[in-house]
């Protein structure tokens, strides 16, 4: 999570700049009351800074790719102070001195140089480093934590007095309500209206959450699985689209979908952050059967073919009757890791999607039926896709509102898979 790294680096900026300015200040200027000289001292001590990842190191020149995508180069001098901090560290008290030879491609750095420096490249006065391996390890830990301890769903109500949010979690077998309990220590973040990047999510608060929002909370579940004591909450207002593709434009990375919900065409932009999936027919049929069975209140045990009237292979019968969930190696088998979750909790739709192989825009053609979760969009009418799922003809035929089951997942928080939000703890 790059935004967290930036905040950590940013939190030590004040201390670092104070030290640098104090060390660079001239005693003559300090003893002279002249305003002109004071202004000159301030200008000479002004510092420029940049945050990014090391792109290359050639002799004493370090080039970084900034978080805005630009390139910046600095010259490392013998006097340049280089220190290493750990992810999560908020000051320089335990920083470890490094040398230029210790820097590596991919390391996250906070670089400082004097604003008055006209050299090309500028001479760095200080470099604060977070080693790539340390950042990767922390991010992996955070992804695993969100995978194991997060719950996601649609907000149905907010109780400001009790500091509780009620969410509806959709699983293949039905819905359940979970109360998200927050405290003054709970961290809130909210997605930007037209961005699918978690890095663009902004600090938020309980009073910004409203019914209809998608929410994912990290925390400790209650013993009965109906409550979560939240440590962090991420929310956003997203749009669910379901319909037939009218056209695909590879040049602009867009697809135009005839939205069955809004009953009009919608231009959907696909970015490098978009999750693209295509369900195999047997997986889609199994989901469709379960949705249909849940809607009618029928038992999910027994032969799927005879119950639904379809020609689905007998090996794809629903779990619960001793049969294998699927003969496909990509088909989900319940909770993370392939086994059914304790208590019989079944995989939610987002979990299934995350287990499918990634697709590309080239895999989607005109007349394909898709379900999309997107940003709210702009006034111009376009939206940016978070998730696009194809091969859903049978799912929408069984449940036209099935696209509402796709909710905010740990994938969109930087994780690689989602936990079974609807299962028991």
N, C-alpha and C positions, 0 to 999 in steps of 0.2 A: 504494500500500500504506500505508494510514493508520497501521498499527501501527509501521512503520519511522519515519514522520514523528514519531509520538509519542515514540519512543525517542530520536530526535535532539533534539527539544525538551526532553525530560526530562533529557538528559545535560548541558544547560547550565543547568539549574535551580539547582544548587548554587552555581555561580559568580555567577549573577544575584542570588540571594537574599543571598549573602555581601556583595555590593556594596551592595545596597539596605539591608540591616541596618546595615552599617558607616556608610553615609552618614546614616542616620536616628538613630543613637545619640547621646544627649545627653552632652556632656562632664561635666555635673554628676553624672549617674548613673555615669559611668565613674570619677569620683573618689570616689564614696561607697561604702563597704564594706557598707552596710546591705543585709541579705538581702531585706527588704521592698521597698526601692527597686529592687533588682536584679530581683525578680519583676515589679514594675510595668513596668520597662523591657522585660523580655522579652515581657510581654503587649502593650505598645504597639508593639513591633517585630514581633510575630507577623504572618505574611503568609498570606493566602488566595490561591489560584491556580486557574485554569481553562484548559483547552485545548479548542479547537474551531475552527469556521469562521465568518467574519463573515457574519451574516445581513442586517444593515442598518446604515446610518450616517445618523443624523439629527442635524444640527448637531454637537455634541460628544459625543453618546451613541452608543456602539458596542454593538450587540447581537450576540452569537454563539450559534450552536447548538453545544452541547457534544457530545462524542463519545457521551454517554449519551442524547442527544436532547433534553435540557432547554435552556431559554433563559436566558442570563445577560447583564446589561447593565452597562456601566461608563461613567463619565464621563471623558473625556480632558481633562486640565488642561494649562495651559502648562508645568507642571513634569513632566508625564508623559514618561518616557524611552521613545521608540519606536525600535527598531533592527530591521534586516533581516538575516537569516541565510540562507545557501544550504542547500538540502537536503544532508545529509551533514556539515554543519558541526557540530562538537562543543563549541565554546566561543565566546566573544564577542570574541575578539581581532581578528577581521576583520569584525565586525558593522558595518553601514552605518547611520548615523542617518537616520531618516525623520521626516516630519511627518504630522499627521492627514490632510491632503489626499492623501497617498500611499497610504492604505489603500483597499482595494477589496473589494466583495462576493466571498466565496469564499476570500479569503486565510486561511491557517491561522495562528492566533495562540495565544500563551501569555501570558495576562493575569494580573497580580498587583495586589493591593490590600491595605491594612492590615486585619487581622482586627478591629481596634477601630473601623473606619469604620462609622458607622450611617447614612450618607447614602443616598438612593435616587435614582438609582443610586449605587453606590459609586464612589469616585474612584480611578482606576487610577494606580498608581505606576510601572508599567512594562509595556510590551507588546513581546514578541518576535514578529516576523512572518516567515513563509515565504510569499512571493508565490505565488498560485494558479498562475500560469503556470510558475513554477519547479518547483513540486510536480508539476504535470501533465507537464512535460517529463521529469522524473526517472522518474515512474511509467511513462510511455510507453517510455522507454529500457529500464526493467526488464522490461516486458511483452515487448518485442521480443527482449531478451536471453534470456528464458525460452523464447520461441517458437523461437528459432534454436538454442539450445545446451542444451536440456533433453531428458531421456529419462525415460519413465515406464513402470512395469510392476508386477507382483506380486512381492513378496519370496519367494524360494524357500529361501534360506539366508543366515545371517549368520556371518562368521568374525571374532570379536573380536580374535584375535591378529594377523591380517593387516589388520584394519580395512577389510574388504571385505564388500559386500552383493551377493548374486547375485539379479538380478531376471529374470523371464520377461516378455518383451514380446510382446503378441499383435497380429499384423497380419492383414489379410484373407487373406493367402496362407500363414499359419502362425505359428509361434512361434520366438523366438530368445532366447538367454540373454545378458545383459550384466552384466559385473562393475562395480560402483560402488566405486571406490577412494576412501577418505576419509583425512583427515589431522587432526591436532589443530586446524588452522585451519578445517576444514569447519564451516559453520553448520548446525545441526540445528533443525528446528521440527516440531511434531506437532499435528495437528488435535484440537480438543476433541471428546470422544465424542458430543456432541449439537449440534454447530454446523457449518454449512457455510461459515462465514466464515473467510477466511485471517487476518483481524484477531484472531480468537480462538485462533489456533494459538499454542502455548506453546513456549518454548525447550526443546530436547530433547537427546538424546545417542544415540550408536550403540547402547548397551545397551538402549534402549527399543524398538528395531526388532525385529520378530519375523516369522517366516514367515507369509504370508497377508496382511501389510500391503500397502497400496498405497503406492507411492513414486514421487516425481519428483525427479530430481537435475539441478542446473545445473552444467555443467562442460565440460571439453574431452574430446572423444572420441578414442580411439585410432585409429590409421590403418586398422585392420581393422573398426572399428565395434563391437567386442565389449567394450570397456572405456570407462569414463568416470572422469576424475579430477575428483571432485566439489568444488565450491566451496560449494554449499548443497544440503541435502537436506530435503525435506518429506515427511512420512509420516502415515499415519492408518489406523485400522481401519474399513473400510467394509463395507457389506452390499450384495450383489447380489440383486435381486428380479426375477423374471420371471413373468408370469401375466396373467390377465384381470381387467379392472376390474369390480368388483361394484357400486360406486356412486361418484358424484361429489358432493361437498358444497361448493358455492361459498361458502357462508356461513362455513365454518370452514377453507376452502382445503385440503381433504383429499380424497384418493381412497382407496378401499378396494380392495386388490388380492388376488386369490386366488393366493398365491405357490406356484408349481409346485415350487420348491426346498424350502421349509419345509412345503408341503402344508397351509397354513392361511391365513386372511385376515390381511392386514396393513394397518393404517391408515398412510398416507403423507401427511405434511404438506408442502405446497408453499409455499415462502417466496419473497420477492422476490429471493433469491439463487439459486433453483433454475433450472437450465437445462432448458427445455422444448422438445422437438423432435418433429416428425412426419415420418417418411421417406415420400417419394413412392413409390408401388408399384414403379416401374421401378428405383429405387435399391435398395429392399429386395430385389427379386428378384436384382439383380446381386450384392449382398452374399451372399445365400443361395446362389447358384450357386458363388461363390468359396469359401465355407465348406464346401460339400458337396464341391467338387473337392479342396480341401486335405485334408479328412478322408479321402477315398478315395485320395489320392495321384495323382489324375489331373491331366493338364496343363490349365492354364487357357486355352490357346489354342483356337481353333476357334469354332464357332457355339454360343453359349450356349443357344439354344433347343433345338437337337437334342441337346446334351449333357445338359441338365437335364430335357427333356421338357416345358418350360413354353412359354408363348406370349409370352415377352418379346420386344419389338421387336428386329429384327436390328441396329439402330443402337446397342444397349446391350451389345454383345459386349465381353468383357474385353480390356484392352490386351494387346498382345503379338503380335497377328496383323495389325497395321496398321490396325485399325478404331478409330474414335473410342470413348472410354470411355463417352460418353453424349451424347445430343443436348440434355439438359437443362442450362440455364445454371447451375443450382445444384449440379449433380453434380460431385463432386471429380474432379480429373484427376491424382491422384498427390500430389506434395509441395506445400507452400505456394506460392501464386502460380499454380497450375493446371498446371504442367508436371510430368512424371514426374521423380522424383529420380534422380540419377546411380546407376548400378548396378542399376536396375530395381526399387528398393525401392518397395513399394506403401503406400498410405495406410492407417493404422490406423483402427479404428472411431471412436475419439474425434475424430480429425481430420475425418472425414466429418460427424459430428454438429455440430461447431463451424461447419461451412460451410453447414449447413442454415439456412433462415430461422427466427427465433424463433417459438414457438407460445405460446398462453395456455392456462389451465386450461379455458376454454370450448371449446377444440378437442378435448378428450377426453370421450368418452361411455362409458356402461355397455357392456360387452362388448368394448371395445377391448383389444387385446393390447399390453402394454407391457413394457419393460425399465427397471429403476430401479437407480441407484446411490444409496445413502442412508447416513446416519450409522448407527452401531451401534444407536442407540436407547436408551431408558430402560427402567426396570423395568416401567413401565406398558404397554410393548409398542409404542408409537408410534415412528415414525422420521421424520426430516426428509430430504427428497429433495435430492440434489445434481444429479442428472440424471434426467429422465423422457423416454423415447423411445417414441413410438407408431408404428403402421404396421409392426410387426416380426413379423407372423404368419409370413411365409415364412422369415424368418431363424431363428426358434425351431424351425420345422418342420425346417429343414435342420440346425440345430445347437442342441439344447436348452440347451447350456452357453454360448451365444453372449453372454449378458449378462456373462460373466466378462471379455469383451474390453474393456468400458468401464472405464477406469482413471482415476486422478487426472491431470488435465490442466492446462496453463497457464491455461485458462479459470477454474478454481477458485482460481488464484493472482492473479487480477485481469487476466489476459490476455484477448484477444478471439479467439484461435485457437490451435490446438495444432500443434506441429511433428510431422513424421512420425517418430515414435519408432522405428519398425521399419525405416526406410530406412537406406541406407548414408551415411556422412559425406561 
